[in-house]
Amino acid sequence: MTDQTQNNDNRFYPLPCMITLASLFCGFYSIISAINSDFKTAASAILVATIFDTLDGRVARLTNSTSQFGAELDSLCDMVSFGVSPAVLAYLWALHPYGRYGWLAAFLYVAMTSLRLARFNSQDSTSESKNFVGLPCPAAAAMISAAVLFSHFLGITGEVKHISLLLLVYLLSYLMVSTHTYYSFKEIPPIKIKRFQFLIGFLLLFILVAAEPQIMLFILFLVYLGSGPIYALTKKIRLGKKNTITVKKIDH
């Protein structure tokens, strides 16, 4: 690597870094809101942080301002916004009645987020896949936030105690470090569908989300959460059928 390339990698670009810091601010504000038992605001702040996290990388690529400095800053901010923040929210909202199992679940979530980010950073430069290996930590944090907003829609505005929420945190922790494949939405999939039909479908989905955001966000993130294991299962079934057909051809 030349000196000029090293200088470009370490260069500071204000615009994408400001967007990244906006994501960090939302994560920190979520922690403050959760401490004050304002769980709906805390969940909403995490969802806003995911929007900023999506924008900073795209802005950096569009303005040709990507750098190693920006990538490292993004990971550090993600650790707070999508690791510590949702863990604190989940603990204060639903986990602390379970005592040791509750705070261990929150810690496990933070630890798995750090491992997920470390693995992503080490594989990003060499990986050619357009998809994610393991559940992205912003999606895991958004799932916790969507659960909070959905419970608020049901009329539960304070703390809750349900075993499914404890299991959800453990499940999210596992999925982040799993090898399940999750679609990254970086490119439009090559599906044979007319553009007009795609536009109509997107418009209907937008209307549904706008009409009942607390319900639809919960459903959408839940579907995305299950897409990784479902894809792995269908891939395994197809591979098994393919091997069976190959064996039958060899026998004949």
Secondary structure, DSSP 8 states (H G I E B T S, - for coil): --HHHHHHHT---HHHHHHHHHHHHHHHHHHHHHHTT-HHHHHHHHHHHHHHHHHHHHHHHHTT---HHHHHHHHHHHHIIIIIHHHHHHIIIIIGGGTHHHHHHHHHHHHHHHHHHHHHHHHHTT---SSEES--HHHHHHHHHHHHHHHHHTT--S----HHHHHHHHHHHHHHHS--EE---SS-------HHHHHHHHHHHHHHHHHSHHHHHHHHHHHHHHHHHHHHHHHHHHHHHHHHHHHHHHH-
